[in-house]
Amino acid sequence: MKVDVTNKQLLISCSSAWQKYFADLEDHKKKHEEEATSKKCKFIETDIESQKKKEKVFEKDVVPIINDRC
């Protein structure tokens, strides 16, 4: 229960531990943000590819039918 709080080595050690802890939290936060951004970009790219496929199908199947009627 009795801890000498005037011990410089103890204070330096605690301060260092807190700095390392907060640095680790910051790294974890950045990593999480990068993963979220990556997922968002991948979703957008997938959506664009899907729209391009739909456009190709439309041009292949629907446009000739419309041109034949006109």
C-alpha positions in Angstrom: 0.0 0.0 0.0 2.9 2.4 0.6 4.6 3.4 -2.6 7.3 6.0 -2.8 5.9 8.4 -5.4 9.0 10.6 -5.2 11.1 7.8 -6.8 12.3 9.3 -10.2 12.8 5.9 -11.8 9.2 4.9 -11.0 7.8 8.2 -12.3 9.9 7.9 -15.5 8.8 4.3 -16.0 5.1 5.1 -15.5 5.4 8.0 -17.9 7.1 5.9 -20.5 4.4 3.2 -20.1 1.6 5.7 -20.7 3.4 7.1 -23.8 3.8 3.7 -25.2 0.2 2.8 -24.5 -1.2 6.0 -26.2 1.2 5.4 -29.2 -0.2 1.9 -29.5 -3.8 3.2 -29.3 -3.0 5.8 -32.0 -1.5 3.1 -34.3 -4.5 0.9 -33.8 -6.8 3.8 -34.6 -4.9 4.7 -37.8 -4.9 1.0 -38.9 -8.6 0.8 -38.3 -9.2 4.0 -40.4 -7.0 2.7 -43.2 -8.9 -0.6 -43.3 -12.2 1.2 -43.4 -11.0 3.4 -46.2 -9.7 0.4 -48.1 -13.1 -1.4 -47.7 -14.9 1.7 -48.9 -12.7 2.0 -52.0 -13.1 -1.7 -52.8 -16.8 -1.5 -52.5 -16.9 1.5 -54.9 -14.6 -0.3 -57.4 -16.9 -3.4 -57.2 -19.9 -1.2 -57.8 -18.3 0.5 -60.8 -17.4 -2.9 -62.3 -20.9 -4.1 -61.8 -22.3 -1.0 -63.5 -20.0 -1.5 -66.4 -21.1 -5.1 -66.8 -24.8 -4.0 -66.8 -24.0 -1.4 -69.4 -22.3 -4.0 -71.7 -25.3 -6.3 -71.3 -27.6 -3.4 -72.1 -25.6 -2.5 -75.2 -25.5 -6.1 -76.3 -29.1 -7.1 -75.8 -31.3 -4.1 -75.6 -29.8 -1.6 -78.0 -30.2 -3.9 -81.1 -33.8 -4.5 -80.2 -34.4 -0.7 -79.9 -32.6 -0.1 -83.2 -34.7 -2.8 -85.0 -38.0 -1.2 -83.9 -37.0 2.3 -85.0 
